[in-house]
Amino acid sequence: MNRIIWMGIGVAIGVIAFRKITQAQSNLGPEGLNRAVGRLADGLFDFADAVREGMQERETELRSALGIDTGIDTGKDTVVNSQAALRRQPGEN
């Protein structure tokens, strides 16, 4: 009975070791490198999207604070004063 238990433990350790070695080899091969680069690229794209969203939010806050994007609703269409504000010369009000 003891032999069967020890044999089962040995087989389990062998299977676990084989799986770990196979996983390490796949991480070192070209497929593993491709996966690592893909994860890195995805992370960079996510970071760039977050930065763009933050920039857009901040630009909106700044435009509101400076009064550049004040729209007047005429019922038919909205006239945005941002173009007129951009065309003004420095010192004009």
Buried (B, 14 or more C-beta within 10 A) or exposed (E): EEEEEEEEEEEEEEEEEEEEEEEEEEEEEEEBEEEEEEEEEEEEEEEEEEEEEEEEEEEEEEBEEEEBBEEEEEEEEEEEEBEEBEEEEEEEE
